[in-house]
Amino acid sequence: MRRTRAFAAAGLAAALFLSGCGLSSGDDSGSAGSGDKVSGEVKGDITFATLALKPTFDDYINGLIKDFEAQHPGTNVNWVDLPFQGAQEKITNDAQAGTLPDVVNLNPNFAQKLEKQGVFVDMEANAGDVKGTFIPGAWDAFKVPGQSGSYGLPWYLTSEITMYNKDLFAKAGLSADTPPKTIDEMLTQAEKLSVAGKGQFYGWHPALENSFVPNLAKLGVPLLNDDATKWTFNTPEAVQYVTRVRDLYAKKAIAPDWLTQDHAKETEAYSAGRVALFPSGPNFLKVVGQNAPAVAKATAVAPQIASADGTTNMSVMGLLVPKKSKNQATALEFAKFVSNAQNQLAFAKIVTILPSTADSLKDPYFTQVDPADPTSQARKISAEQIAKAENLTPVQWDDRTKAVVIGKIQLAVKGDLDPKTALDQAVDEANKLLAR
């Protein structure tokens, strides 16, 4: 349990913490253009940097390093683990100085800010031999819109499922066999559940800062223009969605204090039996099981609420090699080794994440349900849907943009702004930030 919770916290914090940091403008910190080939022997020293994985995963990471060094005599891997506090400043400063570690574990939201400045080795040109082993959506997560190449090897993934409370469904007269599959069905069921709950429980916790952009993407709203230079999400479909959420709020189908709350509070609400629908990662089943056994017993799992064509959302973490590395050949080989199917499968068996390699997902661990393991059904569902998953949150959705957009949407949901006006103002403010 400690491992699962620590990793869940690490992965989520990495995604949120790093999504808002970037480099100031300046000269290109890369030593060569996109597409340059890495050359040299696999030998010598490299440094591998992760975020907040020590001491929970010491055995696994040290085992990887030992195996790699045994397979490649004359190599030495120094593992450094950065604490969250100060990591943003350190990574930014190291990138500007050209002193980043040889292999860096980052998410696309932060990595792309550095990729645009030519910091990382192009994996399209240098890891084409392994490209086909990865889930396509995970590989594409490290591409820069309007730019050739891809700059990271996918490592581990997370993908939501839909958890729901069967007891609350029964109280609302809803069948536990028909959980929502689309956003429209989710909002319709949420209203029925909230009416039945009479203030004791509700159908849905909006957690707007986490759900707003992926939900728009699933509704087919174009978040950005083709070259990702302007936000474009103020469409009639987006207005309709915000209007429906506003109407739910006006009908008291959403608790008043939930409008400004995030995923952590959503987890608390579900564990307390106050919300019936809970889109989240399978790892949170164990959190609920520990904190609220009765709610866990009443919980069923279903696929993630998807777009009309079945596309689902996922979060990606990857491994990147800076061009300034003095030992690119060894760094690249190590990144391939860490992210290969065998090693990803081993990692997934000690913590509730998904591997980004297709062959790993064929293992019985992801294809069969173990009655003794309450997370196995959720794991199977999550693995099945990952083939059509994408990172639906654009890398441009940084903390500043999120703050101004969600602030406008909250005003619309409260009834203080017309939904169309709120979206128009949100797009205008977001584009001002993007232009900077």
C-alpha atoms as one frame of an Amber mdcrd trajectory, in Angstrom:
protein
   0.000   0.000   0.000   2.842   2.380   0.829   4.383   1.673  -2.573   1.137
   2.288  -4.408   0.316   5.492  -2.604   3.839   6.817  -2.871   3.961   6.175
  -6.582   0.507   7.587  -7.190   1.538  10.725  -5.355   4.834  10.882  -7.214
   3.292  10.460 -10.647   0.474  12.915 -10.050   2.705  15.478  -8.426   5.214
  15.188 -11.252   2.501  15.807 -13.817   1.061  18.790 -11.979   4.281  20.205
 -10.571   6.221  20.142 -13.799   3.455  21.216 -16.138   3.868  24.849 -15.198
   7.609  25.390 -15.411   9.602  26.466 -18.422  12.654  28.288 -19.695  13.064
  31.961 -20.238  13.781  33.028 -23.796  17.362  32.780 -24.854  19.751  31.138
 -27.254  19.275  27.552 -28.373  20.780  25.224 -25.798  21.031  22.255 -28.124
  24.292  21.422 -29.828  22.720  20.137 -33.045  19.529  20.221 -35.036  16.606
  17.835 -34.853  17.331  14.507 -36.520  21.084  14.351 -35.789  22.281  10.812
 -35.175  23.807   9.687 -31.900  27.106   7.850 -32.298  29.726   6.319 -30.050
  30.327   3.241 -27.923  28.127   2.115 -25.067  30.579   2.559 -22.237  31.542
   5.049 -19.567  29.556   6.972 -16.970  26.057   8.464 -17.150  23.674  10.046
 -14.643  19.990   9.047 -14.502  17.574  11.493 -12.847  14.100  10.664 -11.485
  11.627  12.548  -9.315  10.790  11.421  -5.780  11.203   7.679  -6.377  13.664
   7.129  -3.538  13.517   5.234  -1.228  10.280   3.488  -2.278  11.696   2.075
  -5.504  15.356   1.646  -4.573  15.312  -2.113  -5.160  13.717  -1.855  -8.597
  15.820   1.019  -9.954  19.070  -0.318  -8.501  18.243  -3.713 -10.000  17.783
  -2.135 -13.431  21.114  -0.395 -13.141  22.897  -3.565 -12.040  21.441  -5.535
 -14.967  22.335  -2.844 -17.489  25.913  -2.562 -16.249  26.259  -6.366 -16.389
  25.048  -6.421 -19.997  27.348  -3.538 -20.931  30.711  -3.974 -19.202  32.527
  -0.701 -18.730  29.368   1.314 -18.058  28.439   3.020 -14.804  25.039   4.540
 -14.057  24.720   7.067 -11.258  21.102   7.407 -10.111  20.026  10.736  -8.655
  16.525  11.359  -7.361  15.307  14.928  -7.123  12.899  15.987  -4.368   9.891
  17.938  -5.572  10.840  21.035  -3.648  13.276  22.969  -5.824  13.143  20.487
  -8.729  11.594  23.006 -11.100  14.322  25.554 -10.567  17.085  22.969 -10.741
  15.900  21.399 -14.010  15.383  24.806 -15.591  18.795  26.046 -14.511  20.547
  22.848 -15.595  18.893  23.041 -19.016  19.995  26.648 -19.467  23.531  25.758
 -18.388  23.678  22.585 -20.506  24.289  20.438 -17.425  21.187  18.255 -17.331
  21.666  14.591 -16.321  22.252  12.180 -19.207  18.805  10.572 -18.872  15.917
  12.599 -17.438  12.473  11.377 -16.385   9.890  14.041 -17.362   6.310  14.384
 -18.539   5.432  15.909 -21.936   4.016  19.110 -20.460   7.372  20.176 -19.098
   9.548  18.405 -21.641   8.048  20.216 -24.620   9.042  23.613 -23.280  12.632
  22.363 -23.424  12.192  20.428 -26.674  11.237  23.625 -28.486  14.635  25.018
 -27.571  16.465  22.020 -29.009  17.503  20.538 -25.688  16.822  16.837 -26.328
  17.923  14.113 -28.730  15.353  13.249 -31.422  14.097   9.724 -30.755  12.526
   9.454 -34.217  16.036   9.617 -35.642  17.798   7.653 -32.908  15.335   5.126
 -31.494  13.362   4.159 -34.578  14.269   0.533 -33.913  12.072   0.536 -30.794
   9.358   2.994 -31.862   7.026   0.176 -32.924   7.145  -1.400 -29.473   5.303
   1.520 -27.870   1.624   2.459 -27.800   1.278   5.032 -30.609  -0.421   7.639
 -28.430   2.373   7.423 -25.859   5.085   7.898 -28.484   3.231  10.842 -30.013
   3.003  12.558 -26.613   6.615  13.695 -26.993   6.118  15.339 -30.389   6.101
  19.122 -30.766   3.234  20.527 -32.882   4.575  21.919 -36.144   7.994  20.358
 -35.606   9.416  17.073 -36.845  10.762  14.444 -34.487   9.803  13.021 -31.107
  11.917  13.685 -28.067  11.213  11.097 -25.405  10.858   7.358 -24.939   7.539
   6.668 -23.164   8.015   4.996 -19.800   4.923   4.565 -17.637   1.314   5.595
 -18.173  -1.869   6.124 -16.212  -5.373   6.029 -17.665  -8.621   6.673 -15.840
 -11.383   4.174 -15.393 -14.896   4.941 -14.126 -15.559   3.852 -10.575 -19.106
   4.065  -9.320 -21.050   3.283  -6.161 -23.625   0.564  -6.883 -25.527   1.270
  -3.660 -26.066   4.903  -4.626 -27.072   3.850  -8.143 -29.745   1.601  -6.602
 -31.060   4.444  -4.441 -31.475   6.523  -7.597 -33.234   3.725  -9.470 -30.326
   3.309 -11.881 -29.027  -0.066 -12.987 -25.525  -0.877 -11.825 -25.088  -2.640
 -15.164 -25.331   0.607 -17.148 -22.635   3.036 -16.009 -22.159   6.088 -18.257
 -20.107   5.661 -21.422 -20.242   9.240 -22.700 -20.121  12.690 -21.143 -23.784
  13.212 -21.992 -24.742  10.009 -20.165 -22.541  10.987 -17.214 -24.233  14.366
 -16.790 -27.704  12.854 -17.199 -27.013  10.181 -14.577 -25.354  12.725 -12.302
 -28.565  14.750 -12.155 -30.711  11.695 -11.361 -28.307  10.590  -8.649 -28.189
  14.042  -7.087 -31.984  14.339  -7.034 -32.148  10.988  -5.224 -29.398  12.039
  -2.864 -31.266  15.101  -1.564 -28.041  16.733  -0.450 -26.699  13.609   1.222
 -24.909  12.445  -1.906 -24.390  13.721  -5.447 -23.805  12.194  -8.850 -20.609
  13.919  -9.926 -17.761  16.010  -8.528 -16.589  18.327 -11.347 -12.916  18.768
 -10.260 -12.762  21.332 -13.070  -9.022  21.880 -13.165  -8.530  18.181 -13.903
 -11.575  17.361 -16.040 -12.442  20.463 -18.058  -9.924  20.206 -20.911 -10.057
  16.391 -21.390 -13.856  16.529 -21.423 -13.860  19.232 -24.105 -11.438  17.137
 -26.167 -13.714  14.101 -25.849 -16.620  16.229 -27.060 -14.664  16.994 -30.213
 -13.875  20.592 -29.313 -10.673  21.776 -31.079  -8.607  23.042 -28.179  -5.911
  24.672 -30.360  -5.520  25.587 -34.019  -3.508  23.325 -36.326  -0.107  24.809
 -35.531  -0.883  25.157 -31.801  -0.405  28.930 -31.820  -3.908  29.854 -30.617
  -6.511  28.431 -28.268  -9.827  27.780 -30.010 -12.063  26.067 -27.440 -14.841
  28.711 -27.430 -17.060  26.645 -29.728 -20.819  26.010 -29.605 -20.116  22.498
 -28.262 -18.060  23.965 -25.422 -20.794  26.509 -24.661 -23.314  23.677 -24.486
 -21.104  21.709 -22.085 -20.499  24.658 -19.739 -24.224  25.450 -19.854 -25.093
  21.906 -18.770 -22.647  22.065 -15.877 -24.093  25.470 -14.909 -27.598  24.022
 -14.950 -26.533  21.115 -12.738 -25.009  23.567 -10.285 -28.164  25.721 -10.294
 -30.283  22.632  -9.556 -27.967  21.805  -6.633 -26.872  18.636  -8.414 -23.290
  19.668  -7.611 -22.318  20.519  -4.043 -21.626  24.287  -3.793 -18.176  23.863
  -2.225 -17.021  21.455  -4.961 -16.742  24.099  -7.645 -13.194  25.091  -6.663
 -12.001  21.670  -5.491  -9.472  19.408  -7.188  -9.004  15.660  -7.595  -7.785
  15.161  -4.029 -11.079  16.470  -2.662 -12.947  14.391  -5.247 -11.231  11.290
  -3.849 -12.255  12.278  -0.334 -15.860  12.829  -1.441 -16.070   9.405  -3.080
 -14.499   7.687  -0.071 -17.056   9.413   2.153 -19.952   8.096   0.044 -20.950
  11.610  -1.027 -20.477  11.152  -4.787 -21.526   8.220  -6.940 -19.320   8.605
 -10.026 -15.546   8.750  -9.687 -13.346   8.889 -12.819  -9.812   8.161 -11.646
  -6.809   5.882 -11.961  -7.097   2.239 -10.820  -4.531   2.955  -8.124  -7.167
   4.910  -6.211  -9.165   1.732  -5.675  -6.612   0.762  -3.060  -6.782   4.204
  -1.478 -10.566   3.893  -1.209 -10.238   0.330   0.043  -7.977   1.383   2.878
  -9.896   4.511   3.860 -13.482   3.365   3.247 -13.934  -0.426   3.080 -17.735
  -0.200   2.831 -17.549   2.153  -0.138 -14.905  -0.038  -1.746 -17.202  -3.069
  -1.381 -19.988  -1.166  -3.154 -17.681   0.002  -5.949 -17.882  -1.331  -9.486
 -15.539  -0.393 -12.317 -16.164   0.446 -15.961 -14.185   1.857 -18.883 -13.229
   5.493 -18.996 -15.863   7.863 -20.343 -14.684   8.270 -23.917 -15.169  10.341
 -27.037 -17.622   9.352 -29.756 -14.914   7.348 -31.557 -13.733   5.642 -28.371
 -10.663   7.795 -27.715  -9.642   7.908 -24.063  -7.216  10.098 -22.154  -3.925
   9.064 -20.595  -1.014  10.650 -18.757   2.530   9.851 -19.848   5.945   9.954
 -18.233   9.046   9.406 -20.318  12.826   9.276 -20.576  14.739  11.979 -22.441
  18.399  12.374 -23.396  19.830  15.906 -23.571  21.964  16.797 -26.578  24.527
  18.241 -24.161  25.104  14.800 -22.649  28.778  13.877 -22.953  27.805  10.216
 -23.350  24.729  10.166 -25.555  25.274   6.618 -26.848  25.224   5.071 -23.377
  22.393   7.344 -22.224  20.249   6.353 -25.202  20.932   2.644 -24.691  20.050
   2.931 -21.008  16.786   4.774 -21.773  15.856   1.993 -24.227  16.709  -0.616
 -21.601  14.648   0.959 -18.821  11.627   1.348 -21.133  11.719  -2.079 -22.792
   8.743  -4.428 -22.471  10.308  -6.768 -19.932  11.401  -4.038 -17.540   8.163
  -2.092 -17.865   6.132  -5.198 -17.073   8.214  -5.815 -13.950   7.635  -2.235
 -12.844   3.872  -2.459 -13.444   3.688  -5.524 -11.210   4.952  -3.633  -8.184
   2.892  -0.468  -8.612  -0.448   0.381 -10.198   0.641   1.947 -13.476   0.425
   0.868 -17.109   3.437   0.075 -19.277   3.735   1.998 -22.541   4.926  -1.081
 -24.459   2.336  -3.119 -26.359   3.884  -6.517 -25.577   3.788  -5.860 -21.816
   0.038  -5.321 -22.024  -0.416  -8.817 -23.497   0.770 -10.409 -20.264  -1.906
 -12.294 -18.250  -1.387  -9.710 -15.504  -3.324  -7.291 -17.717  -5.607  -9.694
 -19.575  -6.979 -11.890 -16.774  -9.048 -11.093 -13.695  -7.881 -12.428 -10.331
 -10.817 -12.659  -7.872  -8.369 -12.247  -5.000  -7.087  -8.937  -6.377  -9.675
  -6.128  -6.184  -7.717  -4.028  -8.681  -7.351  -6.697 -11.377 -10.641  -5.903
 -13.153  -9.770  -2.202 -13.197  -6.279  -2.998 -14.455  -7.691  -5.141 -17.271
 -10.131  -2.416 -18.334  -7.449   0.247 -18.201  -5.066  -1.872 -20.286  -7.721
  -2.641 -22.900  -8.564   0.996 -23.498  -4.963   2.250 -23.670  -4.575   1.215
 -27.329  -6.888   4.091 -28.310  -5.649   6.494 -25.659  -4.003   9.846 -26.247
  -2.623  12.588 -24.056  -5.661  14.853 -24.527  -4.312  17.697 -22.400  -2.151
  19.991 -24.559   1.264  20.853 -23.203   0.286  24.513 -23.514  -2.186  23.938
 -20.648   0.222  25.246 -18.025  -0.583  26.489 -14.541  -1.080  30.117 -15.581
  -3.421  29.183 -18.422  -5.308  26.760 -16.213  -5.814  29.438 -13.553  -7.303
  32.056 -15.903  -9.478  29.597 -17.845 -10.870  27.711 -14.859 -11.521  31.023
 -13.100 -13.770  32.097 -15.983 -15.524  28.720 -16.123 -16.214  28.844 -12.392
 -17.870  32.239 -12.858 -20.014  30.788 -15.640 -21.060  27.764 -13.580 -21.999
  30.027 -10.660 -24.138  32.100 -13.014 -22.001  35.241 -12.799 -21.035  35.086
 -16.491 -22.837  33.855 -19.574 -21.147  30.584 -20.709 -20.277  31.978 -24.157
 -18.882  35.178 -22.663 -16.864  33.175 -20.154 -15.385  30.971 -22.871 -14.627
  33.952 -25.126 -12.858  35.722 -22.264 -11.037  32.519 -21.287  -9.749  32.011
 -24.837  -8.684  35.661 -25.063  -6.753  35.502 -21.777  -5.224  32.131 -22.638
  -4.031  33.414 -26.014  -2.371  36.403 -24.372  -0.397  33.984 -22.231   0.371
  31.727 -25.195   1.682  34.705 -27.199   4.266  35.357 -24.498
